[in-house]
Amino acid sequence: MKKKNLKKKIRQLEKRLQEVPRKLAKLKQRLQATEAAKAAKARKKAAAKSPKPIEARKSGAVKKPKKKLNLSPERRAQLAAAMKARWAAKRAAAANAKGASGDNQHAAPPGPTPPPPQNRPDGV
């Protein structure tokens, strides 16, 4: 390699070595900032979770009334019929599953049974 190229390479390497500590310091700074933000968020969350007096909790525990659906009588009847059909199908599927499991489902298939193995004197 030529002397000029060697000097150039050395300069580049020195420059890179100087940048590494800067990058490392920058990354450490960023890590500290994220940790500080996380700690602040945890403190804020803990402050928001401060226990309330029992009386205040009881009064705030009032349930909201259910919103009534504004359905026409035709639509209500249609939905009722659909649900009844769905439930009937579900019951039928359950009955079929019980009936099928009661049968000897995993038994040998019907047909001629294979002959029993014969004992040979040669051991095969």
N, C-alpha and C positions, 0 to 999 in steps of 0.2 A: 504494500500500500504506500501511496505517496505521503510525504510529510504533511502537505496541505490538507489532505483528506483525514489524516490521523488527528491533526489539530482540530479540525471541524467536528469530528466524532467526539473528541474529548470535551469540547465546548458544549455540545448538545447533551452529553451525559451529565456534565456538571450542572447544567441548567435544570435537567430533569431531577437530579438529586436535591436541588434547592427547592423545587416545587413540591416534592413529596411532603416535607414537614408542614408546609402551608396547607396542603390538602388535608393532611391528618388533623391539623388544628381546626380547620373549617368543619370537618366531619364531627369532631368532638364537641364543638360549639353547638352544632345542629342537634346532636344527641342530648345535650344538656337542656336545650330549649324545649325539645319534645317532652323530656322528663318533667320539666317544670310545668309545662302546660297540662300534662296528665295529672300531676299532683294538684294543681289548681282546680282542675275539673273534679277530682275526687273530693276536695275540700268543699267545693260548691255543692256537690251532690249530697254530701254528708250534712251540710247546713240545711239543705232543703228537706231532708228526711227527719228533722228534729221532731221528737214525739209531741203530739198535740194532746191537750187535755181530753179526758174521756168524754166529757159533755160535748165538746166541739166535734169529736168523731161521731158521736151518736146522731147529732142533728144533721150532719153531712151525709149520713148513710141512708137518706130517704131514697127509695127506689123510684126510678122514673116509670110512669105508666106506659104500658105497651101501646104502640101506635096502631090504631085500628086500620085495617086495610079497607079501602073504599072499593069494594067489588060489587058488581051488579049481581042480582040473583042468578042470572043465567051463567055468568062466569063462575060463581061460587058452586053451582050444581055441576058444572063441567069439571072443575078441579076436584070436587068430591068423588065424582065417578072415576076420574083418572087415578086418584089415590086408592080407591077401593079395588080397581083392577090391578094396580101395582101390588097391593098387599096380597090379593088372591094369587097372583103369579108367584110371589115370594113363598107363600104357604105351599103351593103346589110343588115348587122346586124343592122345598125342604122335605115334603112328603116323599117325593121321588127319590131323593138322596137317601132317606131312611129306608125305603123299600129296597133300593138297590144294594145298600150295605147289608141288609138282612139276608139277601140271597148269598149263595156261596160263590161270590164273585171271583175269588182268587183260586178256585179249585182247578184241577186239570181239565183241559178241554174235552168235550165228549168225543167218543170214537174208540177205536181199538187201543188197548193198552199195550205198550211195548213189552216184549218178552223179558223176563228177568235175566240178569247177567249169569253166564255159566262159568263155573269154576273149571279152569283148565289145569292139567298137571304141569304144563310148562311155566305157569305163573303169569301168563299174559292175560 
